[in-house]
Amino acid sequence: MSGNPTLPIGIFDSGVGGLTVLKAVRERLPGESLIYLGDTARLPYGTKSAQTVAAYALEATRRLVSYGIKALLVADNTSSAHALEGLRAAFPGLPVIGVVEPGATAAAAASARGRIAVIATESAVQAGTYPRAILHSRPNAQVTQLPCPLFVSMVEEGLVDGPIAEQIARHYLDPLFSGPDAADCLLLGCTHFPALAPLFRRLLGRDVAVVDSASTTAMVLEDLLSLRGLRAPGGTARVRYLATDAPERFARVSRVFVPWIIGEAEVESIDLG
C-alpha cells in the first residue's frame, strides 16, 4: 500500500461480473492502470454466509495489496454488503470503495416517487445494506428487495435476450412493477445484471428508471483519487486480469460484459490458498 499515484487500482469480484465496473472506470479514468481479480474458484459469493464472504474478500484484498495498489474498488455487491468495514480496518492506509452506496445514492435520485425495487443476490438481500443506504439518502423511500439468482446463470451463459430471458425476467419483475404500489425505479444490485439492462428497459418502459452502480462508483473513485492526490500522472495505462480458476472461461464469459476481447493468455491463474 502506498500513496504513490503511479500505482494501479485494485478491483475484485467473485467472478467476471465486476468487469462492468472495470469498464466504467476505464471509460472515466483512462489513464489509470488496473488490476482485476476474479475469484472464479469460489463463486458465487451471493449464496455464501456473511462470514465466508468477508473471509474471501480479505484474502482477495491481501493478494491485490501484495502487488502494490493505491486504492481498492470492491466491485462485488455481496462483498460490498458484508466486508467493507473489515477491509478498511485491516488496511487502514488503503482507500476502499464499494458499489452499494454509490448505487443507492443514484437510485434515490433517479426515482420519481421514491418507490425503489432492488434486485440482488440472496446474501446481499439478507444483509439489508441497500435499503439502509437508500433510506440514508431518501428517508421517505419505499424499498422492496428481491433475490434473483437465475439472472447470474443467465448472464454467464450469454442468455441476455430472447424468449427464455424475457420469461424469466417477467417472472421476477412483474410482481415488483404492477399494482398500486408498483416501483418506479429498478436498482441492479449485482454486477452481472447490467448485461440484462437493455432487456429490463424494454420490458419496463420509459417510466421506470433502471440504475446500475458502475458509472456512479467510477465517479466516486475519481473524486476520491483527486481528493487524495492519487490521480495517475499520465503515461501508458495497463489492465491486468487475475482469476483463481478457469482463465479460459473467464476470457470467454468476459465478452458478455466488456466490448473488447480479453484473450485467454491475458488472464493469469492465481491461487488464494
N, C-alpha and C positions, 0 to 999 in steps of 0.2 A: 504494500500500500504506500502511496506517495502522493504528494500534491504536485506531481510533475505533469504539466499539461500535455506532454508528448506521449504519455502512456495511453493505452486503449481503454475503452469502456467495456466492462464485462456484462454480458446478458445471459441469463439462464432460464430454461423452461424444462418441463418434464419431457418434451419431445420437440416436434417441429412447429407447433402452433405459434410459438413465440417469434417465429420469423415474420409474422405480421407486424410485430413491434419493431423488430430489426429493420424492416422495410421502411417504416415511418421515421425511424431515427436516421437512416441513410439519406432519406429524402430531405429531412430538415437540417441535418448536420453532416453534409457530405465530406467534410474534411476530417471527421473523427474516425480513427481506427477502432474496430470492434472485435471482441472475442465472444462467440456464441457457443454455449454449452447446452446440448440437448440430452437429458438423462433418459435416453430411449430404452435402456435396460430395465428401468423401473416404472415406466409409465403404465397406466395413467395415475397421476397423483390424486385425481379427483375422487377416487374410491378409497383412499387411504385415510388412516386416523390423523388427527392434528399433530400428534407427537411424531408419527412417522414422517409426515410431510416436513415438519420442522427439522428433523434429523437429516433428511435428504437434502434440504435446502442448505443446511450448514456445510455438508460435505461438498456440494457443488461450489459453494462460495469459497471454501478453502482452496479448492483446486484453481479457481479463477484468480484468487489472490496470489497464489504461488507463481503465476505467470507475470504478475505485475499489472494492476489495473488502477485507474484513478477514480472510478465510480462503478457502482453495481446497479443494474436495472433488472429487477425480478419480473420477468415477462409472464411467468406462470401465475394465473389468478388464484389458484389454490394456495400456492406458497405465499403470495401477497396477503392472503387472508390469515394465514397461520404463522408465518415465520419472520415477518419484517422486524418486529421489535427484538427478537432473539438475534437476528443478524446484526442489527445496529449495536446491540450490547456486546456481541462477540468481536466486532470490528469497529471500534469507536472512531477511528480515523477515516473510515471509508464512507462516503456519501452513498446511501442506499435508497432507491426509489422503487415502489411497487406500481401496479397498474390499477388497483382498486380505487384509490382516492381520486386520481385524475378522471377515471371513467365515471365515477359517481358525481363528481362536480359537473362534468359535461352533460350528463343525463338530467341533473337537477335544473340546469339552464335551458336545456332543449325542450323539456316537457311543457306543453301549453297549459295544462290543467293540473299538473302535479301528480298525475297518475302514471306510475312508472312500473313496468314489468322487467324483472331481471331474470335472465336465463343463464345458468351456470352449471358447474359440476355439483355433484351431490355434496361433497365435502365443503365447497365454498358456500353453498346454500345453508348448510348446517351451521357454519361459522357465523352467519348473520352480519358479515362485515359490510356488504354492500348497502343493506338498509340503514345501518348506523351511519355510514359515510354520506349517503344521500340525505338523510334527515339532518345531518350536521349542516349541510349546505341549504336545505329547504325543509325546515321543521314541519311544515304542514303537508308534506307529500304523502301520498298513499302508495306504498311499495308492496308489490307482490313478487315472490320468488318462485322459480320452478326449476328443478334439476332436469337437464335434457341430455342424458348420457348417449343416446343414439346419434346425436349430431356429431360427436367426436369421431365415431367409427365411420360415419358417412363421409366426412371430410377426408379422413385418412385414405379412404378408398376412391377419392375423387368424385364422389356422388353428391355434387353440389347443385344439380338442377335435374329437371326431368320429372316424370310422373311419380316415381318412388320417393324422391327427395321432397316433392311437393306434398305428398300424402303424409309423410312423417312430420313435416313442418306444420301442416294443418292440425295434426293430432296434438302437438304441443301448444301451438299458438292460438288456435280458435277459442279455447276457454278464457284466455287472457285478454282477448280483444273483441269480446262480444258481450252484450248485455249492458245494463245501465252503469255498471262500474268498470267499463272497458278501459284499459290503459291507453294512453296516447303517446307513450314513449317506450321503446324496447332497448334495454341495455344489454349488450352482448358481454356476458361475464366470463367468457372463456376465449383464449387466443385462437382456438380453432374456428370459432363462429363467424369471424369476419368473412371467411370464404363463402359463407352462406348469405351474406348481407344482400346481394342482388336479388336472391330468391325471396328473402324476407320483405324487402321493399316492394317487390312486385305483388306479393300476397296481401300486404297490409295497406298499401296505398299511400298517397301523399300526406294524409292527415296524421300519420304515425311517424314520429322521429325514430330512426334507428341509429344507435350510438355505440361505437366501439372505442375502447380506451387507448388504442395505439397512437393516434395522432396527438391526443391530449397529453399522453405520457411523454412523447417526444418533446412537446413544448415545455413541460415541467423540467425535463432533463436539460434542455437548452438553458432555461433560466437558472437552474442550479449551477451548471458549469460556469456560466457568466458571473454569477454572484461570487463564486469561489476562485475565480481567476484560473479556471481549468480548461478553457476552450483551447483546442489544438491550434498551434501557430500556423498551420498550413502544411503543404507538402503532400506526399502520396499517402492516402488512407488505405488501410488494409483490413479485410474481413477474414477472420479465422474461424473455422467451424470445427467443433468437437462433438462427438457422440459417444455414449457409453455402450452402444450396441448397434449392430447392423447399419454401418455407414452407407451401404448401398441403398437400403430402404430410405434412410434419411434423405439422400440425394434425390431419390425418385419422388418421394412424397412432397419434398420441398417445392416442387413445381406448382402445387396447388396454392401455395402461399406467397411466392415471390415471382416476379415476371422474368427474372434472369435464371439461367441454368446453373445449378451447383453440381459439378462433376463429382463422381464417387471418389476420385483421387484427392479432391479438395477437403473431404471430411476425415478428420483424424479420429481414430478409435482410441479411447482412453478408458481406464478402469478407476472408478472411485473407491474400490475396495469394499 
